[in-house]
Amino acid sequence: MIGKEAYSKLFGFEAKSTLEIKALVELSSKISDKDSFILLLDKKEIVKKRAVPAYLNGVLHLKEELMRTESLEKEILILISNFKDIRKAVEDVGAKTSNGFIVLSNSKKDLEEFIKKGKVNILNELMLELDYEAASNVLSKNLS
C-alpha cells in the first residue's frame, strides 16, 4: 500500500495575476521538478470536484508504473478531463485567462515561489482535504 506521506500534500486555490497565462505556465514549468508540480487549471466546478481523485489516481499510476503520460501533472490533467489526448485535456481544463484560474500543487515551497514571481493574488483557498482512511481503502482496493 502507498504510504500516507506519498499523497498527503495537495494545495489549491483560485487566483488571478497581472501576468499573462502563457507566462504563468512557463514559470510553473521552470519551478516544478520531477517530484513536484504546479498546475494551472480552468475555474470550472468539475475541476474542483475531480482534483483530489485525479491526484490520488495519478500518484497510484506513478507508483504502479501505469502512467499514460510522462509526468504526474499530465496524468492529473488527463484524469480531471477524461480525455486521453493531453492536448484535448489542456484545452478542456487548462487555465484560459490570468483573470481567474485554479492553482494546484504538491509543493508548498514551489507554490510560494510561484505566487511571488508570478504576481499571483489568491482569491479563494480550496479545501482539498483528504480523508486518509477513505483514501487508504480506495488505494488498497485498486492495488488488489
Wavefront OBJ file of the C-alpha trace (Angstrom):
o trace
v 0.000 0.000 0.000
v 1.162 3.531 -0.708
v 2.162 5.324 2.486
v 0.189 8.324 3.723
v 3.157 10.609 3.108
v 3.047 9.914 -0.638
v -0.275 11.636 -1.145
v -0.857 13.809 1.904
v 0.102 17.197 0.456
v -2.071 18.896 -2.095
v -2.573 22.651 -2.188
v -5.105 24.522 -4.250
v -6.602 27.956 -4.620
v -8.429 30.238 -7.004
v -6.237 33.087 -8.171
v -5.595 35.880 -10.619
v -2.420 37.549 -11.842
v -1.264 40.594 -13.762
v 0.928 38.308 -15.906
v -0.483 36.556 -18.972
v -1.438 32.895 -18.566
v 1.282 31.798 -21.034
v 3.957 33.442 -18.853
v 2.485 31.774 -15.758
v 2.533 28.348 -17.411
v 6.198 28.854 -18.383
v 7.013 29.952 -14.824
v 5.262 26.909 -13.361
v 7.343 24.649 -15.637
v 10.585 26.310 -14.546
v 9.772 25.996 -10.846
v 8.456 22.418 -10.939
v 10.778 19.424 -10.921
v 10.390 15.661 -11.188
v 8.858 15.399 -7.696
v 6.675 18.500 -7.697
v 4.173 20.182 -9.961
v 2.193 23.369 -10.303
v -0.925 23.020 -12.444
v -2.919 25.957 -13.757
v -6.495 24.900 -14.331
v -9.707 26.432 -15.581
v -12.018 27.718 -12.881
v -14.706 25.099 -13.518
v -16.646 23.368 -10.770
v -15.814 19.987 -12.343
v -12.105 20.736 -11.870
v -12.641 21.345 -8.149
v -14.624 18.123 -7.772
v -12.131 15.963 -9.677
v -8.851 17.432 -8.404
v -8.328 15.207 -5.362
v -9.427 11.921 -7.001
v -7.289 12.726 -10.066
v -4.297 13.444 -7.831
v -4.737 10.204 -5.866
v -5.137 8.172 -9.048
v -2.141 9.935 -10.606
v 0.023 9.030 -7.607
v -1.243 5.456 -7.789
v -0.466 5.270 -11.525
v 3.016 6.645 -10.861
v 3.771 4.162 -8.065
v 2.398 1.223 -10.018
v 4.069 2.334 -13.279
v 0.714 2.575 -15.050
v 1.113 6.151 -16.266
v -0.206 7.007 -19.703
v 1.911 10.178 -19.756
v 5.494 11.094 -18.860
v 4.691 13.235 -15.801
v 2.381 13.314 -12.807
v 0.906 16.697 -13.740
v -0.027 15.498 -17.233
v -1.539 12.360 -15.744
v -3.642 14.529 -13.419
v -4.770 16.718 -16.339
v -5.904 13.639 -18.261
v -7.696 12.235 -15.227
v -9.506 15.521 -14.493
v -10.596 15.995 -18.106
v -11.355 12.361 -19.018
v -9.562 12.895 -22.344
v -6.726 10.540 -23.324
v -5.056 13.154 -25.520
v -3.023 15.657 -23.477
v -3.758 18.474 -25.943
v -7.509 17.947 -25.565
v -7.107 17.740 -21.783
v -5.261 21.071 -21.702
v -7.900 22.656 -23.968
v -10.667 21.340 -21.723
v -9.344 22.010 -18.198
v -6.198 24.119 -18.639
v -6.314 27.743 -17.468
v -7.539 30.087 -20.178
v -7.081 33.502 -18.583
v -4.976 35.040 -15.836
v -8.069 36.862 -14.529
v -9.337 33.695 -12.854
v -7.782 30.260 -12.623
v -7.093 27.415 -10.204
v -3.595 26.563 -8.993
v -2.935 23.019 -7.824
v 0.408 21.908 -6.385
v 2.003 19.273 -4.191
v 4.834 21.556 -3.014
v 4.301 24.457 -0.632
v 7.836 25.761 -1.296
v 7.348 25.789 -5.078
v 3.901 27.304 -4.660
v 5.241 30.188 -2.563
v 7.906 30.890 -5.196
v 5.264 30.747 -7.952
v 2.986 33.176 -6.089
v 5.822 35.662 -5.592
v 7.364 35.504 -9.076
v 4.011 35.181 -10.859
v 2.490 38.173 -9.085
v -0.388 35.901 -8.110
v -3.244 37.112 -5.935
v -5.038 34.357 -4.025
v -8.796 34.853 -4.291
v -10.048 31.775 -2.501
v -8.239 28.835 -0.944
v -9.730 25.489 -1.934
v -10.493 22.923 0.720
v -8.651 19.909 -0.672
v -8.568 17.773 2.432
v -8.001 14.066 2.092
v -9.755 11.530 4.260
v -6.806 9.228 4.939
v -8.978 6.312 5.973
v -11.117 6.512 2.820
v -8.095 7.200 0.618
v -6.252 4.184 2.045
v -9.253 1.984 1.365
v -9.538 3.199 -2.233
v -5.833 2.700 -2.874
v -5.873 -0.741 -1.238
v -8.779 -1.813 -3.450
v -7.011 -0.526 -6.570
v -3.806 -2.350 -5.663
v -5.526 -5.699 -5.066
l 1 2 3 4 5 6 7 8 9 10 11 12 13 14 15 16 17 18 19 20 21 22 23 24 25 26 27 28 29 30 31 32 33 34 35 36 37 38 39 40 41 42 43 44 45 46 47 48 49 50 51 52 53 54 55 56 57 58 59 60 61 62 63 64 65 66 67 68 69 70 71 72 73 74 75 76 77 78 79 80 81 82 83 84 85 86 87 88 89 90 91 92 93 94 95 96 97 98 99 100 101 102 103 104 105 106 107 108 109 110 111 112 113 114 115 116 117 118 119 120 121 122 123 124 125 126 127 128 129 130 131 132 133 134 135 136 137 138 139 140 141 142 143 144
